[in-house]
Each structure stands twice: as C-alpha cells, then as structure tokens.
Amino acid sequence: MTERPGTAGTAAPEAAAEGARWGGAASAAPGAGGPGASCGTPKNSCHVEWIFAPDDVARIRFAFSPMWELVASLRTLRDPARHSLHLPWLRAVRPRLAGLDLTELFALVPQRGYLADFLTPTPETPMPDFAAELERVRRTPPERAAAEAGWVQGSDPAVIERFRADPRAGVARVADTLERYWETVFAGCWPRVHALLESEVMRRSRQLAAGGAQTLFADLHPNVTWRDGRLAVVRKWEYSAPLGGDGLVLVPTAFWWPDTAVMVEPYQPMLVYPASGVGTLWTAGPPPARDALAALIGRSRAQILTALAEPATTSALARRMELTPGAVSQHLSVLADGGLVTRHRLGREVLYRRTPVGDSLVCAS
C-alpha cells in the first residue's frame, strides 16, 4: 500500500479496509498501528516505521523509476501550483497533450490521496528502463488492479467502475495510454531527469558506504528520522513492522517533489524522497567553462572537469553536456591520463571523479 500526500489519515474510507488488506503486521485494527490505522491525532504525528535487524542496513538499495516519474507528472499537469518547480516543463509539453485522452489515468491518479499502486511497482533493478516497467504494469493481475482501483478516492466514479468491470481490459488500456503519454510528452525530457536521479543515487550510495544508515538518513528529508535501528517516516496513518530480510528500496524523485511516499506490503518496502538539485532541473545545462581552464585543456574537457564537482558516469555526463557518450569517454580518457580524474567501478557502472589536481585546476580558474 502506498501512502501519497493527502491520503486521509482520519477515518478515510480506505483506511479501515487497509488494516485487513495485507495481513501480518498490517492486519491491526484501525488505531492499533497497521497501515490502515487512522491517526486520530494532529497532523504529522503518525509514522510509518520500519524496524531494522543488524543485517538489514546491508540490504538497503537505491533505484529510480521512469514509471514513477511519469505517473507523478500526471499530478503536475493537474496541480502546477503545488509543483511550481516544473512550470518550465509544463509550458513546454502542454501543446503536445491535445491528442491524448488521459481521463482514465487521471481517475486512477487523483490530485490528492491514494493512487493505484500497480501503476508504480517498486523498481526491481537500480536503473530500470521504461519498457521493462511498462511490461510489469501490463502483467498486473486483474484482481489486484480492480481492488486497488476501488480504493482510489475522490476521482471519477463512472470511470473507476468501468475499469473495475473488466480490469484485464482496463490494465491494457491504461498501459497503452501510459506508453503514448511517455512517447508524446515525457521521453524527450527523460535524459535530463535520468541524469539528475543518477547523480543522486551515486551520491547517496557513497554516503551510505562512508557513514552508514545514520549519516544517510540524517538529511534525506525532514519527514524521515533514523533512531536506534528504526526508520520512521511522517505520514497520516500508522504502520510498524520489521523489514524481515526484504530490504528497503530508496527511490529519489524529481516529479514527486517536495513530498515523500512509501510502499509497504505486499510490495517490497520502498521510500520515495525528493532528489537534491530538483530546483536546477530545467535550467541546468553544461557548466560554463572558465576561460583560463578552457584555454588550457579545451572547452569540452573544461566543462566536463567542472561538471565533476560531483562524481558521475559517462552516460550522465553525455546527457548533461549534450555530447555523445563516445566523445565524453575520449575526453575522460585524456583527463584520466593527465591525472585530473580517476575511475571507480560501482557495480556495472564506472564512476569518474576529480582528483585533487583536478580540483585545484577548477578552483584556480
């Protein structure tokens, strides 16, 4: 069950059902701490809490999701004032929406409250592609899709009932619409969003490796608190359970800014939080190459070296520089041979970072 901003925490119709929905620790009656338990107290006093065993920290992993961003952007379309950082994107894409019928998607993803979880499954890999995530949506069991559609509140009842009357056909229609929306509106901006999220994953992974969970969660979001092996996230409902060896997936987001969201059983536990630097998403381009540095090593290499204030992969740099990965790779090789950058493998990715000599050159210029 995913709790999104605005989900009613005080006697919402879906709240009473959620206590019995998932079983186990979540089967507590409302008020007893299950995910459907209404808070009954002032806003921001309820929490979703995961209890970590000693080896659960090692199972924390990062991922980001093109499907999550796509679905979250539907709320940006309908409530731009709440997501004002994305107004440049909204102005750019609005003319492309004319031929799209998003009625059914808007019904399943209302402006506030719960949205159907099957649209945003927990990422299975650190950097899934859209096609793989869309296929997971298409494979949603019809009975699960129908149940989750029934828990959506405040949307178009007629559209929801049509979906629930034939959920197999409904899932197929929704998946087709998501694909058209991606191709028409979102695919063009995804490289920029991808670069931001990739940078966030790399930075937070280093933070976790260097300082452990306490350091990682210290500045993740004001709603997130780590204390004595327990991770608490402010929500409008109560839930507390051990991770139980499932691991926690941390998913940075651009389009869900400035809020957090969580996913609990029967899905893999997931915490969605705003990525750093979202405010520069639609203004950031290649960093300016300082004249002296550009004259010394060339403008493109100077821009790449300047961009490596935070470590990055070749693909992330290529998207930011608007160069081909091959061209960026050649420049990085020259910079590495000159002792200005180093390579470090992180899983299947190679991460580049400036050396102290590279830092000195950039700072001096």
C-alpha positions as CSV (number, residue, x, y, z in Angstrom):
1,M,0.0,0.0,0.0
2,T,1.4,3.4,-1.0
3,E,0.5,6.5,1.0
4,R,0.7,9.6,-1.1
5,P,0.4,13.2,0.1
6,G,-3.1,13.9,1.2
7,T,-4.2,10.4,1.9
8,A,-6.8,10.7,4.6
9,G,-5.4,9.7,8.0
10,T,-8.6,10.3,9.9
11,A,-11.3,7.8,9.1
12,A,-10.8,7.7,5.3
13,P,-13.0,5.0,3.7
14,E,-9.9,3.1,2.5
15,A,-8.2,3.4,5.9
16,A,-10.5,0.9,7.7
17,A,-10.0,-1.6,4.9
18,E,-6.3,-1.4,4.8
19,G,-5.9,-3.0,8.3
20,A,-7.3,-6.2,7.0
21,R,-5.9,-5.9,3.5
22,W,-2.4,-7.1,3.7
23,G,-2.3,-9.4,6.8
24,G,0.6,-9.8,9.2
25,A,1.7,-6.7,11.0
26,A,-0.6,-4.7,8.8
27,S,-3.7,-6.5,10.0
28,A,-4.0,-4.5,13.1
29,A,-7.4,-2.8,13.5
30,P,-7.5,0.9,12.9
31,G,-5.8,2.8,15.7
32,A,-3.6,-0.2,16.5
33,G,-0.7,0.6,14.3
34,G,-1.4,-1.1,11.0
35,P,-1.1,0.8,7.7
36,G,-4.8,1.5,7.7
37,A,-4.9,2.8,11.2
38,S,-6.1,6.3,11.3
39,C,-4.0,8.6,13.4
40,G,-6.8,10.3,15.3
41,T,-4.3,12.9,16.5
42,P,-2.9,16.2,15.0
43,K,-1.4,16.1,11.5
44,N,2.2,14.9,11.3
45,S,2.1,12.9,14.5
46,C,1.7,9.5,12.7
47,H,4.5,7.5,11.2
48,V,5.3,4.6,9.0
49,E,8.1,2.7,10.8
50,W,10.5,0.0,9.6
51,I,12.5,-1.9,12.2
52,F,15.9,-2.9,11.0
53,A,17.7,-6.1,12.0
54,P,21.5,-5.9,12.1
55,D,21.9,-7.1,8.5
56,D,19.1,-5.1,7.1
57,V,21.2,-2.0,6.5
58,A,23.3,-4.0,4.1
59,R,20.1,-4.7,2.1
60,I,19.3,-1.0,1.5
61,R,19.5,-0.3,-2.2
62,F,18.9,2.6,-4.4
63,A,16.9,2.7,-7.6
64,F,15.0,5.2,-9.7
65,S,12.0,4.7,-11.8
66,P,10.9,6.2,-15.1
67,M,7.4,4.9,-14.5
68,W,7.2,6.6,-11.1
69,E,8.3,9.9,-12.6
70,L,5.7,9.5,-15.5
71,V,2.9,8.8,-13.1
72,A,3.9,11.6,-10.7
73,S,4.0,14.0,-13.6
74,L,0.2,13.5,-14.0
75,R,-0.3,15.4,-10.8
76,T,2.0,18.1,-12.0
77,L,-0.3,18.5,-15.1
78,R,-3.4,19.0,-12.9
79,D,-1.9,20.9,-10.0
80,P,1.0,23.0,-11.3
81,A,0.9,25.4,-8.4
82,R,1.9,22.6,-6.0
83,H,4.8,21.6,-8.2
84,S,5.9,25.0,-9.4
85,L,9.5,24.0,-10.0
86,H,8.2,22.1,-13.0
87,L,6.4,25.0,-14.7
88,P,9.1,25.3,-17.5
89,W,8.4,21.6,-18.3
90,L,4.7,22.1,-18.2
91,R,4.8,25.1,-20.5
92,A,6.9,23.1,-23.0
93,V,4.7,20.0,-23.1
94,R,1.2,21.4,-22.8
95,P,0.8,21.8,-26.6
96,R,1.5,18.0,-27.0
97,L,-1.3,16.9,-24.8
98,A,-4.1,17.9,-27.2
99,G,-4.4,14.4,-28.8
100,L,-4.1,12.4,-25.6
101,D,-7.1,11.1,-23.6
102,L,-5.8,10.9,-20.0
103,T,-9.3,10.5,-18.4
104,E,-8.7,7.0,-17.1
105,L,-5.2,7.8,-15.8
106,F,-6.4,10.9,-14.0
107,A,-9.2,8.8,-12.4
108,L,-6.6,6.3,-11.1
109,V,-4.1,9.1,-10.1
110,P,-6.2,11.7,-8.4
111,Q,-4.7,15.1,-7.4
112,R,-4.7,14.1,-3.7
113,G,-4.7,10.9,-1.8
114,Y,-4.1,7.3,-2.7
115,L,-3.3,6.3,-6.3
116,A,-3.4,2.8,-7.6
117,D,-0.2,1.1,-6.6
118,F,0.0,-1.2,-9.6
119,L,1.0,1.8,-11.7
120,T,4.2,2.3,-9.7
121,P,5.7,-1.0,-8.7
122,T,8.9,-1.0,-6.7
123,P,11.8,-1.0,-9.1
124,E,13.5,-4.4,-9.5
125,T,16.9,-3.0,-10.7
126,P,18.8,0.2,-9.8
127,M,18.2,1.8,-13.2
128,P,15.2,0.1,-14.9
129,D,14.1,1.3,-18.4
130,F,10.6,2.4,-19.2
131,A,9.8,-0.6,-21.4
132,A,10.6,-3.1,-18.6
133,E,8.5,-1.2,-16.1
134,L,5.6,-0.8,-18.6
135,E,5.7,-4.6,-19.1
136,R,5.3,-5.1,-15.3
137,V,2.2,-2.8,-15.3
138,R,0.8,-4.9,-18.2
139,R,1.3,-8.1,-16.2
140,T,-0.7,-6.8,-13.2
141,P,-3.2,-9.5,-12.0
142,P,-6.6,-8.2,-12.9
143,E,-8.0,-8.9,-9.4
144,R,-5.2,-6.7,-7.8
145,A,-5.8,-3.9,-10.3
146,A,-9.6,-4.0,-9.6
147,A,-9.1,-3.9,-5.8
148,E,-6.6,-1.0,-5.9
149,A,-8.8,1.0,-8.3
150,G,-11.6,0.5,-5.8
151,W,-9.5,2.1,-3.0
152,V,-8.9,5.3,-5.0
153,Q,-11.0,8.2,-3.5
154,G,-12.2,11.5,-5.0
155,S,-11.9,10.5,-8.6
156,D,-14.5,9.9,-11.4
157,P,-16.7,7.1,-10.1
158,A,-18.0,6.2,-13.5
159,V,-14.5,5.8,-15.0
160,I,-13.4,3.7,-12.0
161,E,-16.4,1.4,-12.3
162,R,-15.8,0.9,-16.0
163,F,-12.2,-0.1,-15.1
164,R,-13.3,-2.5,-12.4
165,A,-16.0,-4.1,-14.5
166,D,-13.3,-5.5,-16.8
167,P,-9.9,-5.0,-15.1
168,R,-8.0,-7.1,-17.6
169,A,-9.1,-4.8,-20.4
170,G,-8.6,-1.8,-18.1
171,V,-5.0,-2.6,-17.4
172,A,-4.3,-3.0,-21.1
173,R,-5.9,0.4,-21.9
174,V,-4.1,2.1,-19.1
175,A,-0.7,0.6,-20.2
176,D,-1.3,1.7,-23.7
177,T,-2.1,5.3,-22.5
178,L,1.0,5.4,-20.4
179,E,3.0,4.3,-23.4
180,R,1.5,7.1,-25.6
181,Y,2.0,9.7,-22.8
182,W,5.6,8.6,-22.5
183,E,6.3,8.8,-26.2
184,T,4.4,12.0,-26.8
185,V,5.3,14.1,-23.7
186,F,7.9,12.5,-21.4
187,A,10.6,10.7,-23.4
188,G,12.2,13.9,-24.6
189,C,12.8,15.2,-21.0
190,W,13.7,11.8,-19.5
191,P,17.5,12.1,-20.2
192,R,17.6,15.3,-18.1
193,V,15.6,13.7,-15.3
194,H,17.7,10.5,-15.6
195,A,20.9,12.4,-15.2
196,L,19.7,14.2,-12.0
197,L,18.4,10.9,-10.4
198,E,21.6,9.0,-11.4
199,S,23.7,11.6,-9.8
200,E,21.6,11.4,-6.6
201,V,21.9,7.6,-6.5
202,M,25.7,7.8,-6.8
203,R,26.0,10.5,-4.1
204,R,23.7,8.7,-1.6
205,S,25.4,5.4,-2.3
206,R,28.7,6.9,-1.3
207,Q,27.2,8.5,1.7
208,L,25.8,5.1,2.9
209,A,29.1,3.4,2.3
210,A,31.0,6.0,4.2
211,G,28.8,6.8,7.1
212,G,26.1,4.1,7.4
213,A,22.4,4.5,7.9
214,Q,22.7,7.3,10.4
215,T,24.6,9.5,8.0
216,L,22.4,8.6,5.1
217,F,19.1,9.4,6.7
218,A,20.3,12.5,8.6
219,D,19.5,14.8,5.8
220,L,17.3,12.7,3.4
221,H,14.1,14.6,4.2
222,P,12.6,16.4,7.2
223,N,9.9,13.8,7.4
224,V,12.4,11.0,7.8
225,T,14.0,10.0,11.1
226,W,16.5,7.3,12.0
227,R,16.9,6.3,15.6
228,D,18.1,3.1,17.3
229,G,17.7,0.9,14.2
230,R,14.2,2.3,13.4
231,L,13.4,4.3,10.3
232,A,10.3,6.5,10.8
233,V,8.5,8.5,8.0
234,V,5.9,11.0,8.9
235,R,2.5,10.0,7.4
236,K,-1.1,10.4,8.2
237,W,-1.5,6.7,9.2
238,E,0.3,4.3,11.5
239,Y,2.4,1.3,10.5
240,S,5.3,-0.5,12.2
241,A,6.9,-3.8,11.1
242,P,10.3,-5.4,10.8
243,L,11.8,-5.3,7.4
244,G,12.1,-9.1,7.7
245,G,15.0,-9.5,5.3
246,D,13.1,-7.9,2.4
247,G,15.4,-4.9,2.2
248,L,14.4,-1.3,1.7
249,V,14.5,0.4,-1.7
250,L,15.2,4.2,-1.7
251,V,13.9,5.9,-4.8
252,P,14.8,9.6,-5.4
253,T,12.2,11.5,-7.4
254,A,12.0,14.7,-9.3
255,F,8.3,15.0,-10.0
256,W,7.1,14.0,-6.5
257,W,8.9,17.0,-5.1
258,P,8.6,18.2,-2.4
259,D,6.9,15.2,-0.7
260,T,7.8,11.7,0.3
261,A,5.9,8.5,-0.3
262,V,6.1,5.0,1.0
263,M,5.2,1.5,-0.2
264,V,4.6,-1.4,2.2
265,E,3.4,-5.0,1.9
266,P,2.6,-6.8,-0.3
267,Y,5.1,-4.8,-2.3
268,Q,8.7,-4.6,-1.4
269,P,9.3,-1.8,1.1
270,M,10.1,1.5,-0.7
271,L,10.7,5.1,0.4
272,V,10.4,7.8,-2.3
273,Y,12.1,11.1,-1.5
274,P,12.9,14.3,-3.4
275,A,16.3,14.2,-5.1
276,S,18.8,17.0,-4.4
277,G,19.1,19.7,-7.1
278,V,15.5,19.4,-8.4
279,G,15.4,23.2,-8.5
280,T,18.0,23.4,-11.2
281,L,16.5,20.6,-13.3
282,W,15.0,22.8,-16.1
283,T,17.8,25.4,-16.0
284,A,20.9,23.3,-15.7
285,G,23.0,22.8,-18.9
286,P,26.7,22.3,-19.4
287,P,28.5,24.2,-16.7
288,P,30.4,27.2,-18.0
289,A,34.0,26.5,-18.9
290,R,36.1,29.1,-17.3
291,D,38.2,30.9,-19.9
292,A,41.6,30.1,-18.5
293,L,40.8,26.4,-17.9
294,A,39.2,26.2,-21.4
295,A,42.3,27.7,-23.0
296,L,44.5,25.2,-21.2
297,I,42.7,21.9,-21.8
298,G,39.9,22.7,-24.3
299,R,36.3,23.9,-23.7
300,S,34.6,20.5,-23.7
301,R,37.2,19.0,-21.3
302,A,37.0,22.1,-19.1
303,Q,33.2,21.7,-18.9
304,I,33.4,18.0,-18.1
305,L,36.0,18.6,-15.4
306,T,33.9,21.4,-13.9
307,A,30.8,19.2,-14.0
308,L,32.7,16.6,-11.9
309,A,32.2,18.6,-8.8
310,E,30.0,15.5,-8.1
311,P,31.2,12.1,-9.4
312,A,29.2,11.0,-12.5
313,T,29.1,8.3,-15.1
314,T,29.9,8.7,-18.8
315,S,26.3,8.5,-19.7
316,A,25.2,11.1,-17.2
317,L,27.9,13.5,-18.4
318,A,26.9,12.9,-22.0
319,R,23.3,13.8,-21.3
320,R,24.3,16.9,-19.4
321,M,26.9,18.0,-22.0
322,E,24.7,17.1,-24.9
323,L,27.6,15.1,-26.4
324,T,27.8,11.5,-27.5
325,P,29.0,9.0,-24.9
326,G,31.9,8.2,-27.1
327,A,33.1,11.8,-27.2
328,V,32.8,12.1,-23.4
329,S,34.6,8.8,-23.0
330,Q,37.5,10.1,-25.1
331,H,37.7,13.4,-23.1
332,L,37.6,11.4,-19.8
333,S,40.5,9.2,-21.0
334,V,42.6,12.3,-21.7
335,L,41.7,13.8,-18.3
336,A,42.5,10.5,-16.6
337,D,45.8,10.2,-18.4
338,G,46.6,13.7,-17.2
339,G,45.9,12.8,-13.6
340,L,42.8,15.1,-13.4
341,V,40.2,12.4,-12.9
342,T,40.0,8.9,-11.6
343,R,37.8,5.9,-12.4
344,H,36.0,3.8,-9.8
345,R,33.7,0.9,-10.6
346,L,30.3,0.8,-8.8
347,G,28.5,-2.4,-9.9
348,R,28.2,-2.3,-13.6
349,E,28.8,1.5,-13.8
350,V,32.1,3.3,-13.9
351,L,32.1,6.5,-11.8
352,Y,34.5,9.4,-12.6
353,R,35.6,11.9,-10.1
354,R,38.1,14.7,-10.0
355,T,41.5,14.2,-8.4
356,P,43.0,16.8,-6.0
357,V,44.9,18.1,-9.0
358,G,41.7,18.4,-11.0
359,D,40.1,20.2,-8.0
360,S,43.0,22.7,-7.9
361,L,42.7,23.5,-11.6
362,V,39.0,24.2,-11.4
363,C,39.3,26.2,-8.3
364,A,42.3,28.2,-9.5
365,S,40.5,29.1,-12.8
